[in-house]
Amino acid sequence: MESLRLSVAVNFFKSLLLDQLHVPGQSQCTAVFEKIYQVIEKPKLTERTWQGWFSKDPGTMQKVKAKELDDLLRRVRINKEGSYYKPRQTSPFFERMVHGGLVVNMIAPTRSTDARQVLANRAYEYIPSSVLHLHLDAIELNTLVDDFHGVPWQEVMKIASLRIFDVLFNRWNPRHGQIYSTFSSPLKLRWDTADADERENIQKSYMRLKPNLFERDLKAGATPDWIRIDYENSVAPQHIYKILFSMAADPDFLIVDRLETWALDLATAGLVMRALAWTDRYSTFGIRVTHEMLFWGAFDCIFFGKKLDHEIIVSAMRLCNAEWDERSIGIFETAREIYHRILAEIGLSAQQVKQIVAVSEEAHPLVYEGE
């Protein structure tokens, strides 16, 4: 995963720097350093080092070099606006992307005699720097195939899976999810697309009300129609993937910034759901058809399949109590397109991710007596 993380880091940095001019997988050294030289006459990062990261044998990125990318990120003007995984410029974003992550933190060497507690503590303390970091964690999670100081691999993977689900649950849970206040409110979406006459009419309609709630509604954020989604049976953190999946029942909510944010977190949730299910693979992916099997079939189809198979997706939809909309399948198709675009932007493909996810299955396959 180290080489993959390096590739993601340099491609993502370049996408922030060059925006629409970014070509994934190519160094574009001249364009990159033209931007850098505008603010730094003699940057620590050299053109030779930058080009090397895009070669067939990129080697490794030293921590000091990752820190240089973070320093450049703070100093160079970023034109790319509205990116839902745009880094906070005060955090060691690229250092953590290349050299950090949930898995690396959890399985770092320890002298403790209670390895299980060490894993639990490290997982609990882990906070991803962005949703892109969290998605890399979800991919890497599926490579946890070894025991850790006597703790079986299944427990290691379960602890890591539940931590990522906790993060997603804190973001998206229906009762106090942190993400909803960050979304554009219905009024803001209407206001941003309105002409001068319509804006005047909007303000006049609010002026008739006492008190005038225009400013409140403008900044109100947005939530889905929870009645349509019917989340009552999915309020545990490990079921957040069901809530995210069921949000496709409200296409009117999944628009603009909400849609893109949801699509990436849905893919993250799907990868984690699959990893957690594989820790009990004989029950979840055994002979009988299970809910986990049907949900992973849908996630696999949406994000990694060659095409969208409606029957596979509908099989998972039937497991939810949501009031599905005739546009819901189209929402999943759009989620697929968004996810593939994000992967392409950071120099990855769905096939590469699928190959990494298969590591746990290859290391610990389903084996039955007589085979």
VENUR-V392789 format. One record per residue. PSI is psi in radians with two decimals (none if undefined). NEAR is the number of other ideal C-beta (glycine too) atoms within 12 Angstrom. Layout:
# VENUR-V392789
{{PSI;NEAR} {PSI;NEAR}}
This chain:
# VENUR-V392789
{{-0.32;32} {-0.76;24} {-0.61;22} {-0.76;29} {-0.67;37} {-0.82;34} {-0.76;34} {-0.75;41} {-0.86;47} {-0.61;43} {-0.70;37} {-0.72;40} {-0.78;46} {-0.60;40} {-0.62;36} {-0.67;38} {-0.79;34} {-0.24;31} {-2.06;21} {-0.33;14} {-0.14;19} {2.24;28} {1.89;20} {2.43;27} {-0.17;24} {2.46;22} {-0.58;29} {0.81;28} {-0.77;27} {-0.84;16} {-0.70;22} {-0.84;35} {-0.36;28} {-0.74;18} {-0.74;31} {-0.76;32} {-0.28;19} {-0.43;17} {-0.30;19} {2.01;19} {-0.73;10} {1.39;10} {2.64;24} {-0.59;21} {2.24;36} {2.75;17} {-0.62;21} {-0.77;14} {-0.77;28} {-0.83;34} {-0.61;20} {-0.58;22} {-0.30;40} {0.13;29} {3.05;19} {-0.44;11} {1.38;10} {-0.23;27} {-2.44;16} {2.83;20} {1.99;33} {2.67;21} {-0.65;18} {-0.60;19} {-0.68;31} {-0.66;32} {-0.58;25} {-0.66;31} {-0.71;42} {-0.68;33} {-0.74;25} {-0.68;34} {-0.63;36} {-0.44;22} {-0.45;22} {2.41;29} {2.20;19} {2.10;26} {-0.32;18} {1.90;25} {2.69;12} {0.13;16} {2.17;25} {-0.19;28} {0.51;33} {2.31;27} {2.60;32} {2.14;20} {0.02;21} {-0.10;11} {2.71;21} {1.21;27} {-0.98;34} {-0.53;41} {-0.76;30} {-0.53;32} {-0.72;43} {-0.75;38} {-0.05;30} {-2.55;33} {2.72;41} {-0.82;44} {-0.84;40} {-0.77;28} {-0.72;28} {-0.73;39} {0.29;31} {2.64;21} {2.58;13} {2.63;20} {0.00;9} {2.57;18} {-0.13;11} {1.32;15} {-0.60;25} {-0.74;23} {-0.62;18} {-0.82;26} {-0.80;37} {-0.76;24} {-0.77;19} {-0.68;29} {-0.78;36} {-0.65;19} {-0.22;15} {2.27;31} {2.06;23} {2.60;36} {-0.34;34} {2.99;36} {-0.40;35} {-0.73;39} {-0.76;41} {-0.64;38} {-0.69;44} {-0.64;44} {-0.73;41} {-0.64;45} {-0.87;43} {-0.51;40} {-0.65;47} {0.00;40} {0.05;36} {1.55;44} {0.05;28} {2.64;21} {2.76;19} {1.84;31} {0.82;23} {-0.19;17} {2.12;27} {2.59;21} {-0.61;29} {-0.72;28} {-0.66;27} {-0.82;36} {-0.64;43} {-0.77;29} {-0.77;37} {-0.72;44} {-0.80;43} {-0.53;32} {-0.75;39} {-0.68;48} {-0.65;40} {-0.77;29} {-0.82;36} {-0.67;42} {-0.71;32} {-0.54;22} {-0.73;34} {-0.07;43} {2.55;28} {-0.41;28} {-0.70;16} {0.70;14} {2.37;31} {-0.35;18} {-0.50;32} {-0.58;27} {-0.28;15} {-0.20;22} {2.74;31} {2.28;29} {2.81;28} {-0.69;25} {-0.72;27} {-0.71;27} {-0.72;24} {-0.73;23} {-0.74;25} {-0.46;18} {-0.03;15} {2.59;16} {-3.11;12} {-0.72;10} {-0.77;10} {-0.66;16} {-0.66;20} {-0.72;14} {-0.67;16} {-0.83;28} {-0.64;23} {-0.69;14} {-0.60;17} {-0.53;21} {-0.36;14} {-0.28;13} {2.51;14} {2.01;7} {2.86;11} {2.02;16} {0.37;19} {-0.91;23} {-0.68;15} {-0.83;15} {-0.51;24} {-0.60;23} {0.28;18} {-0.27;21} {-2.85;24} {2.54;33} {2.69;30} {3.02;36} {1.69;22} {-0.41;26} {-0.71;16} {-0.62;24} {-0.56;33} {1.29;23} {0.00;33} {-0.53;18} {0.16;17} {0.75;33} {-0.07;21} {2.56;18} {-0.68;27} {-0.09;27} {0.18;31} {-0.47;38} {-0.52;43} {-0.71;42} {-0.82;42} {-0.75;47} {-0.75;45} {-0.29;44} {-0.34;47} {-0.18;42} {-0.21;33} {1.33;32} {-0.42;29} {-0.41;22} {-0.69;34} {1.36;38} {2.75;27} {-2.21;25} {-0.54;29} {-0.71;38} {-0.80;33} {-0.72;29} {-0.78;42} {-0.74;42} {-0.79;39} {-0.72;41} {-0.53;44} {-0.75;44} {-0.72;46} {-0.82;46} {-0.67;47} {-0.75;49} {-0.66;46} {-0.70;47} {-0.72;47} {-0.74;42} {-0.81;50} {-0.71;40} {-0.59;36} {-0.33;38} {-0.30;32} {0.83;23} {-0.54;28} {-0.42;20} {-0.70;18} {-0.56;26} {0.54;30} {-2.46;17} {-0.73;12} {2.68;12} {2.18;16} {2.92;22} {-0.73;26} {-0.70;34} {-0.74;28} {-0.70;29} {-0.76;39} {-0.62;40} {-0.70;31} {-0.81;44} {-0.76;42} {-0.74;33} {-0.81;31} {-0.81;43} {-0.44;43} {-0.20;34} {2.85;25} {-0.53;14} {2.90;13} {2.09;27} {1.89;21} {-0.66;19} {-0.71;15} {-0.74;25} {-0.73;35} {-0.58;21} {-0.67;22} {-0.64;37} {-0.61;31} {-0.33;18} {-0.18;27} {2.66;33} {0.22;21} {2.65;32} {1.60;20} {2.55;28} {2.65;24} {-0.28;11} {-0.04;18} {-0.74;34} {-0.68;27} {-0.58;21} {-0.73;37} {-0.64;42} {-0.72;27} {-0.67;27} {-0.71;40} {-0.81;34} {-0.74;22} {-0.79;32} {-0.77;36} {-0.61;29} {-0.73;21} {-0.81;37} {-0.79;35} {-0.67;24} {-0.57;32} {0.28;38} {0.41;31} {2.94;35} {2.80;23} {-0.59;31} {-0.69;17} {-0.76;22} {-0.76;38} {-0.66;27} {-0.67;20} {-0.73;33} {-0.53;35} {-0.14;24} {-0.79;27} {-0.64;34} {-0.65;24} {-0.65;15} {-0.61;20} {1.28;26} {2.91;16} {2.11;19} {2.22;12} {2.62;10} {2.40;6} {-0.17;4} {none;6}}
